[in-house]
């Protein structure tokens, strides 16, 4: 695993996002009890795709698309 983040989304939901392998694979679990979906990117900087969802990473945010709906999520502020 390269990084693990809890993301807070504009709609009030939360996601546990793990970047694995060379950062070209993303495991997304919608909290508190969602299923985990694995999304893959072909190359760094490209869109991640899974069976049901897509995701685009930009800075500290991720835009998820599922069934035509977009959910924008942001990284948890780092604790000091």
MOPAC internal coordinates of N, CA, C and O (Angstrom, degrees):
PM7 1SCF
backbone

  N    0.0000 0     0.00 0     0.00 0    0    0    0
  C    1.4532 1     0.00 0     0.00 0    1    0    0
  C    1.5257 1   108.58 1     0.00 0    2    1    0
  O    1.2310 1   121.09 1   -46.22 1    3    2    1
  N    1.3187 1   115.51 1   133.78 1    3    2    1
  C    1.4619 1   120.98 1   179.36 1    5    3    2
  C    1.5196 1   110.67 1   -89.38 1    6    5    3
  O    1.2310 1   120.11 1   135.41 1    7    6    5
  N    1.3368 1   117.40 1   -44.59 1    7    6    5
  C    1.4679 1   121.00 1  -178.13 1    9    7    6
  C    1.5185 1   109.62 1  -154.65 1   10    9    7
  O    1.2310 1   121.13 1   -30.37 1   11   10    9
  N    1.3130 1   115.44 1   149.63 1   11   10    9
  C    1.4630 1   122.35 1   173.99 1   13   11   10
  C    1.5205 1   107.67 1  -128.12 1   14   13   11
  O    1.2310 1   120.87 1   -47.21 1   15   14   13
  N    1.3210 1   115.94 1   132.79 1   15   14   13
  C    1.4613 1   120.91 1  -178.19 1   17   15   14
  C    1.5153 1   109.91 1  -137.37 1   18   17   15
  O    1.2310 1   120.82 1   -37.35 1   19   18   17
  N    1.3164 1   116.04 1   142.65 1   19   18   17
  C    1.4589 1   121.55 1   166.46 1   21   19   18
  C    1.5230 1   105.12 1   -97.16 1   22   21   19
  O    1.2310 1   120.88 1   -57.65 1   23   22   21
  N    1.3226 1   115.92 1   122.35 1   23   22   21
  C    1.4607 1   122.10 1  -177.20 1   25   23   22
  C    1.5270 1   108.87 1  -105.58 1   26   25   23
  O    1.2310 1   120.51 1   -42.25 1   27   26   25
  N    1.3265 1   116.62 1   137.75 1   27   26   25
  C    1.4644 1   123.10 1   175.44 1   29   27   26
  C    1.5175 1   108.06 1  -106.22 1   30   29   27
  O    1.2310 1   120.97 1   -52.72 1   31   30   29
  N    1.3300 1   115.74 1   127.28 1   31   30   29
  C    1.4552 1   120.63 1  -172.09 1   33   31   30
  C    1.5267 1   111.43 1  -102.64 1   34   33   31
  O    1.2310 1   121.32 1   -24.82 1   35   34   33
  N    1.3364 1   115.08 1   155.18 1   35   34   33
  C    1.4605 1   121.53 1  -177.75 1   37   35   34
  C    1.5285 1   112.61 1   -60.18 1   38   37   35
  O    1.2310 1   120.15 1   154.44 1   39   38   37
  N    1.3408 1   117.33 1   -25.56 1   39   38   37
  C    1.4700 1   120.63 1  -179.63 1   41   39   38
  C    1.5289 1   112.83 1   -88.12 1   42   41   39
  O    1.2310 1   120.07 1  -174.82 1   43   42   41
  N    1.3570 1   117.46 1     5.18 1   43   42   41
  C    1.4617 1   121.90 1   178.20 1   45   43   42
  C    1.5218 1   113.81 1    93.92 1   46   45   43
  O    1.2310 1   119.61 1   172.73 1   47   46   45
  N    1.3221 1   118.35 1    -7.27 1   47   46   45
  C    1.4667 1   120.50 1   179.01 1   49   47   46
  C    1.5315 1   110.01 1   -81.77 1   50   49   47
  O    1.2310 1   121.55 1   -10.62 1   51   50   49
  N    1.3347 1   114.64 1   169.38 1   51   50   49
  C    1.4650 1   121.22 1   178.24 1   53   51   50
  C    1.5244 1   109.10 1  -133.05 1   54   53   51
  O    1.2310 1   121.13 1   -29.71 1   55   54   53
  N    1.3245 1   115.45 1   150.29 1   55   54   53
  C    1.4617 1   120.78 1   178.44 1   57   55   54
  C    1.5212 1   109.76 1  -135.76 1   58   57   55
  O    1.2310 1   121.15 1   -38.92 1   59   58   57
  N    1.3285 1   115.40 1   141.08 1   59   58   57
  C    1.4574 1   122.46 1   171.40 1   61   59   58
  C    1.5243 1   105.19 1   -95.61 1   62   61   59
  O    1.2310 1   120.35 1   -63.89 1   63   62   61
  N    1.3224 1   116.94 1   116.11 1   63   62   61
  C    1.4612 1   122.10 1  -176.24 1   65   63   62
  C    1.5301 1   108.67 1  -116.81 1   66   65   63
  O    1.2310 1   121.16 1   -57.28 1   67   66   65
  N    1.3345 1   115.38 1   122.72 1   67   66   65
  C    1.4606 1   121.82 1   177.49 1   69   67   66
  C    1.5219 1   108.72 1  -115.18 1   70   69   67
  O    1.2310 1   120.42 1   -53.25 1   71   70   69
  N    1.3261 1   116.81 1   126.75 1   71   70   69
  C    1.4613 1   121.43 1   173.62 1   73   71   70
  C    1.5216 1   106.61 1   -95.94 1   74   73   71
  O    1.2310 1   120.70 1   -56.15 1   75   74   73
  N    1.3313 1   116.27 1   123.85 1   75   74   73
  C    1.4543 1   120.18 1  -174.12 1   77   75   74
  C    1.5300 1   110.51 1  -126.94 1   78   77   75
  O    1.2310 1   121.37 1    -6.62 1   79   78   77
  N    1.3298 1   114.98 1   173.38 1   79   78   77
  C    1.4597 1   123.59 1  -175.58 1   81   79   78
  C    1.5258 1   108.62 1    58.31 1   82   81   79
  O    1.2310 1   119.61 1    52.61 1   83   82   81
  N    1.3084 1   118.36 1  -127.39 1   83   82   81
  C    1.4626 1   121.89 1  -179.24 1   85   83   82
  C    1.5211 1   111.82 1   -94.35 1   86   85   83
  O    1.2310 1   120.52 1  -156.17 1   87   86   85
  N    1.3491 1   116.61 1    23.83 1   87   86   85
  C    1.4562 1   120.36 1  -177.31 1   89   87   86
  C    1.5121 1   112.38 1    83.31 1   90   89   87
  O    1.2310 1   120.27 1  -174.77 1   91   90   89
  N    1.3302 1   117.09 1     5.23 1   91   90   89
  C    1.4560 1   121.12 1   179.72 1   93   91   90
  C    1.5238 1   111.88 1   -97.82 1   94   93   91
  O    1.2310 1   120.87 1  -174.38 1   95   94   93
  N    1.3168 1   115.94 1     5.62 1   95   94   93
  C    1.4584 1   121.40 1   177.72 1   97   95   94
  C    1.5285 1   108.14 1  -130.77 1   98   97   95
  O    1.2310 1   120.64 1   -45.67 1   99   98   97
  N    1.3268 1   116.37 1   134.33 1   99   98   97
  C    1.4555 1   122.55 1  -178.78 1  101   99   98
  C    1.5265 1   108.55 1  -125.98 1  102  101   99
  O    1.2310 1   120.49 1   -54.02 1  103  102  101
  N    1.3305 1   116.67 1   125.98 1  103  102  101
  C    1.4652 1   121.80 1   174.69 1  105  103  102
  C    1.5275 1   106.86 1  -102.10 1  106  105  103
  O    1.2310 1   120.29 1   -59.73 1  107  106  105
  N    1.3386 1   117.04 1   120.27 1  107  106  105
  C    1.4634 1   122.02 1  -176.92 1  109  107  106
  C    1.5234 1   108.97 1  -116.11 1  110  109  107
  O    1.2310 1   120.91 1   -55.73 1  111  110  109
  N    1.3355 1   115.87 1   124.27 1  111  110  109
  C    1.4633 1   121.74 1   175.34 1  113  111  110
  C    1.5145 1   107.90 1  -122.25 1  114  113  111
  O    1.2310 1   120.41 1   -60.21 1  115  114  113
  N    1.3356 1   116.82 1   119.79 1  115  114  113
  C    1.4651 1   120.95 1   178.52 1  117  115  114
  C    1.5158 1   108.28 1   -80.39 1  118  117  115
  O    1.2310 1   120.84 1   -55.24 1  119  118  117
  N    1.3233 1   115.99 1   124.76 1  119  118  117
  C    1.4709 1   122.17 1  -175.04 1  121  119  118
  C    1.5233 1   110.28 1   -86.67 1  122  121  119
  O    1.2310 1   119.48 1   -30.94 1  123  122  121
  N    1.3340 1   118.60 1   149.06 1  123  122  121
  C    1.4525 1   125.73 1     9.23 1  125  123  122
  C    1.5299 1   114.65 1   -90.22 1  126  125  123
  O    1.2310 1   118.22 1   157.74 1  127  126  125
  N    1.3117 1   120.99 1   -22.26 1  127  126  125
  C    1.4630 1   119.65 1  -171.64 1  129  127  126
  C    1.5148 1   114.24 1  -135.27 1  130  129  127
  O    1.2310 1   120.26 1  -146.97 1  131  130  129
  N    1.3091 1   117.10 1    33.03 1  131  130  129
  C    1.4634 1   119.74 1  -179.02 1  133  131  130
  C    1.5157 1   112.46 1   -78.71 1  134  133  131
  O    1.2310 1   121.64 1   -15.23 1  135  134  133
  N    1.3164 1   114.46 1   164.77 1  135  134  133
  C    1.4578 1   120.27 1   174.75 1  137  135  134
  C    1.5198 1   109.06 1   -77.98 1  138  137  135
  O    1.2310 1   120.82 1   -24.09 1  139  138  137
  N    1.3151 1   116.03 1   155.91 1  139  138  137
  C    1.4553 1   121.02 1   177.51 1  141  139  138
  C    1.5238 1   109.03 1   -90.57 1  142  141  139
  O    1.2310 1   120.89 1   -48.63 1  143  142  141
  N    1.3223 1   115.91 1   131.37 1  143  142  141
  C    1.4546 1   121.37 1   175.56 1  145  143  142
  C    1.5239 1   108.03 1  -116.43 1  146  145  143
  O    1.2310 1   120.78 1   -43.32 1  147  146  145
  N    1.3253 1   116.10 1   136.68 1  147  146  145
  C    1.4598 1   121.74 1   178.40 1  149  147  146
  C    1.5217 1   108.28 1   -99.37 1  150  149  147
  O    1.2310 1   120.86 1   -54.21 1  151  150  149
  N    1.3264 1   115.96 1   125.79 1  151  150  149
  C    1.4580 1   122.64 1   177.12 1  153  151  150
  C    1.5312 1   108.43 1  -113.46 1  154  153  151
  O    1.2310 1   120.36 1   -36.03 1  155  154  153
  N    1.3317 1   116.92 1   143.97 1  155  154  153
  C    1.4620 1   121.91 1  -177.68 1  157  155  154
  C    1.5247 1   110.50 1  -123.29 1  158  157  155
  O    1.2310 1   121.10 1   -34.95 1  159  158  157
  N    1.3292 1   115.50 1   145.05 1  159  158  157
  C    1.4666 1   121.78 1   171.79 1  161  159  158
  C    1.5240 1   107.38 1  -116.63 1  162  161  159
  O    1.2310 1   120.49 1   -36.45 1  163  162  161
  N    1.3205 1   116.67 1   143.55 1  163  162  161
  C    1.4621 1   120.42 1   179.17 1  165  163  162
  C    1.5304 1   111.58 1   -73.31 1  166  165  163
  O    1.2310 1   120.99 1   141.51 1  167  166  165
  N    1.3496 1   115.71 1   -38.49 1  167  166  165
  C    1.4576 1   121.28 1  -178.76 1  169  167  166
  C    1.5296 1   109.18 1  -144.09 1  170  169  167
  O    1.2310 1   120.72 1   -18.16 1  171  170  169
  N    1.3163 1   116.23 1   161.84 1  171  170  169
  C    1.4598 1   121.65 1   176.46 1  173  171  170
  C    1.5239 1   109.49 1   -57.56 1  174  173  171
  O    1.2310 1   120.69 1   -46.01 1  175  174  173
  N    1.3273 1   116.29 1   133.99 1  175  174  173
  C    1.4602 1   121.54 1   177.78 1  177  175  174
  C    1.5167 1   114.19 1    89.58 1  178  177  175
  O    1.2310 1   119.83 1   172.82 1  179  178  177
  N    1.3349 1   117.93 1    -7.18 1  179  178  177
  C    1.4595 1   120.47 1   179.51 1  181  179  178
  C    1.5305 1   111.07 1   -92.73 1  182  181  179
  O    1.2310 1   121.37 1   -13.70 1  183  182  181
  N    1.2978 1   114.99 1   166.30 1  183  182  181
  C    1.4621 1   122.81 1   178.93 1  185  183  182
  C    1.5359 1   110.43 1   -64.02 1  186  185  183
  O    1.2310 1   121.10 1   -38.73 1  187  186  185
  N    1.3441 1   115.49 1   141.27 1  187  186  185
  C    1.4531 1   121.96 1   172.98 1  189  187  186
  C    1.5277 1   107.68 1   -88.74 1  190  189  187
  O    1.2310 1   120.28 1   -42.64 1  191  190  189
  N    1.3445 1   117.08 1   137.36 1  191  190  189
  C    1.4614 1   121.18 1  -179.10 1  193  191  190
  C    1.5226 1   110.27 1  -129.66 1  194  193  191
  O    1.2310 1   121.60 1   -39.11 1  195  194  193
  N    1.3297 1   114.55 1   140.89 1  195  194  193
  C    1.4551 1   121.04 1   174.51 1  197  195  194
  C    1.5124 1   109.06 1  -131.18 1  198  197  195
  O    1.2310 1   120.45 1     9.12 1  199  198  197
  N    1.3299 1   116.74 1  -170.88 1  199  198  197
  C    1.4594 1   121.13 1  -179.94 1  201  199  198
  C    1.5215 1   112.38 1   -64.67 1  202  201  199
  O    1.2310 1   120.31 1   145.33 1  203  202  201
  N    1.3420 1   117.01 1   -34.67 1  203  202  201
  C    1.4618 1   120.68 1  -174.49 1  205  203  202
  C    1.5215 1   114.08 1  -124.04 1  206  205  203
  O    1.2310 1   119.93 1   165.37 1  207  206  205
  N    1.3184 1   117.73 1   -14.63 1  207  206  205
  C    1.4660 1   120.94 1  -173.13 1  209  207  206
  C    1.5224 1   111.36 1  -132.78 1  210  209  207
  O    1.2310 1   122.18 1   -17.04 1  211  210  209
  N    1.3176 1   113.44 1   162.96 1  211  210  209
  C    1.4618 1   122.76 1   171.56 1  213  211  210
  C    1.5231 1   106.96 1  -132.57 1  214  213  211
  O    1.2310 1   120.48 1   -23.79 1  215  214  213
  N    1.3209 1   116.69 1   156.21 1  215  214  213
  C    1.4589 1   120.42 1   179.05 1  217  215  214
  C    1.5184 1   110.17 1  -147.40 1  218  217  215
  O    1.2310 1   121.22 1   -37.07 1  219  218  217
  N    1.3343 1   115.26 1   142.93 1  219  218  217
  C    1.4550 1   122.60 1   175.32 1  221  219  218
  C    1.5236 1   107.17 1  -124.94 1  222  221  219
  O    1.2310 1   120.76 1   -52.66 1  223  222  221
  N    1.3266 1   116.16 1   127.34 1  223  222  221
  C    1.4638 1   122.27 1  -179.67 1  225  223  222
  C    1.5192 1   108.42 1   -98.66 1  226  225  223
  O    1.2310 1   120.94 1   -49.30 1  227  226  225
  N    1.3379 1   115.82 1   130.70 1  227  226  225
  C    1.4672 1   121.28 1   176.45 1  229  227  226
  C    1.5166 1   108.01 1  -142.43 1  230  229  227
  O    1.2310 1   120.72 1   -68.72 1  231  230  229
  N    1.3254 1   116.24 1   111.28 1  231  230  229
  C    1.4602 1   120.07 1  -178.49 1  233  231  230
  C    1.5125 1   110.32 1    61.68 1  234  233  231
  O    1.2310 1   120.14 1    52.22 1  235  234  233
  N    1.3188 1   117.35 1  -127.78 1  235  234  233
  C    1.4544 1   122.18 1   179.19 1  237  235  234
  C    1.5145 1   113.37 1   -94.42 1  238  237  235
  O    1.2310 1   119.96 1  -163.66 1  239  238  237
  N    1.3194 1   117.69 1    16.34 1  239  238  237
  C    1.4648 1   121.20 1  -177.88 1  241  239  238
  C    1.5272 1   110.90 1  -123.92 1  242  241  239
  O    1.2310 1   121.52 1   -24.13 1  243  242  241
  N    1.3381 1   114.71 1   155.87 1  243  242  241
  C    1.4577 1   121.71 1   174.86 1  245  243  242
  C    1.5222 1   107.69 1  -132.35 1  246  245  243
  O    1.2310 1   120.41 1   -49.47 1  247  246  245
  N    1.3141 1   116.82 1   130.53 1  247  246  245
  C    1.4659 1   121.91 1   175.04 1  249  247  246
  C    1.5256 1   107.51 1  -102.65 1  250  249  247
  O    1.2310 1   120.75 1   -64.16 1  251  250  249
  N    1.3274 1   116.17 1   115.84 1  251  250  249
  C    1.4586 1   122.63 1   178.83 1  253  251  250
  C    1.5237 1   109.10 1   -99.24 1  254  253  251
  O    1.2310 1   120.34 1   -42.47 1  255  254  253
  N    1.3191 1   116.96 1   137.53 1  255  254  253
  C    1.4548 1   121.99 1   175.42 1  257  255  254
  C    1.5228 1   107.78 1  -121.38 1  258  257  255
  O    1.2310 1   121.19 1   -52.47 1  259  258  257
  N    1.3388 1   115.34 1   127.53 1  259  258  257
  C    1.4665 1   121.79 1   177.50 1  261  259  258
  C    1.5142 1   108.02 1  -146.19 1  262  261  259
  O    1.2310 1   120.54 1   -53.05 1  263  262  261
  N    1.3205 1   116.57 1   126.95 1  263  262  261
  C    1.4686 1   122.53 1  -179.50 1  265  263  262
  C    1.5272 1   111.84 1    52.62 1  266  265  263
  O    1.2310 1   120.55 1  -140.50 1  267  266  265
  N    1.3184 1   116.55 1    39.50 1  267  266  265
  C    1.4553 1   121.54 1   176.93 1  269  267  266
  C    1.5211 1   115.09 1    78.39 1  270  269  267
  O    1.2310 1   119.92 1   179.05 1  271  270  269
  N    1.3246 1   117.75 1    -0.95 1  271  270  269
  C    1.4667 1   121.24 1   178.82 1  273  271  270
  C    1.5205 1   109.55 1  -103.06 1  274  273  271
  O    1.2310 1   121.35 1   -41.70 1  275  274  273
  N    1.3303 1   115.02 1   138.30 1  275  274  273
  C    1.4622 1   121.15 1  -179.65 1  277  275  274
  C    1.5256 1   109.03 1  -105.04 1  278  277  275
  O    1.2310 1   121.12 1   -46.79 1  279  278  277
  N    1.3275 1   115.46 1   133.21 1  279  278  277
  C    1.4654 1   122.44 1   177.48 1  281  279  278
  C    1.5227 1   106.87 1  -125.60 1  282  281  279
  O    1.2310 1   120.09 1   -61.64 1  283  282  281
  N    1.3269 1   117.43 1   118.36 1  283  282  281
  C    1.4655 1   121.63 1  -179.42 1  285  283  282
  C    1.5227 1   108.68 1   -99.53 1  286  285  283
  O    1.2310 1   121.36 1   -51.81 1  287  286  285
  N    1.3289 1   115.01 1   128.19 1  287  286  285
  C    1.4682 1   121.27 1  -177.53 1  289  287  286
  C    1.5277 1   109.62 1  -124.37 1  290  289  287
  O    1.2310 1   121.42 1   -29.61 1  291  290  289
  N    1.3301 1   114.90 1   150.39 1  291  290  289
  C    1.4629 1   121.37 1  -175.21 1  293  291  290
  C    1.5209 1   109.73 1  -125.85 1  294  293  291
  O    1.2310 1   121.47 1   -30.44 1  295  294  293
  N    1.3153 1   114.79 1   149.56 1  295  294  293
  C    1.4609 1   120.98 1   178.93 1  297  295  294
  C    1.5137 1   111.10 1   -62.43 1  298  297  295
  O    1.2310 1   121.41 1   -32.87 1  299  298  297
  N    1.3278 1   114.91 1   147.13 1  299  298  297
  C    1.4557 1   121.32 1   174.06 1  301  299  298
  C    1.5218 1   108.46 1   -66.07 1  302  301  299
  O    1.2310 1   119.44 1   -45.89 1  303  302  301
  N    1.3237 1   118.68 1   134.11 1  303  302  301
  C    1.4620 1   119.17 1   175.69 1  305  303  302
  C    1.5411 1   110.03 1   -58.28 1  306  305  303
  O    1.2310 1   120.65 1   -43.40 1  307  306  305
  N    1.3025 1   116.36 1   136.60 1  307  306  305
  C    1.4678 1   121.10 1  -179.69 1  309  307  306
  C    1.5234 1   109.48 1   -65.87 1  310  309  307
  O    1.2310 1   121.73 1   -44.45 1  311  310  309
  N    1.3459 1   114.30 1   135.55 1  311  310  309
  C    1.4794 1   118.91 1   177.46 1  313  311  310
  C    1.5090 1   109.24 1   -85.78 1  314  313  311
  O    1.2310 1   120.57 1   -34.02 1  315  314  313
  N    1.3385 1   116.52 1   145.98 1  315  314  313
  C    1.4608 1   118.83 1   179.66 1  317  315  314
  C    1.4961 1   110.74 1   -96.53 1  318  317  315
  O    1.2310 1   120.10 1   180.00 1  319  318  317

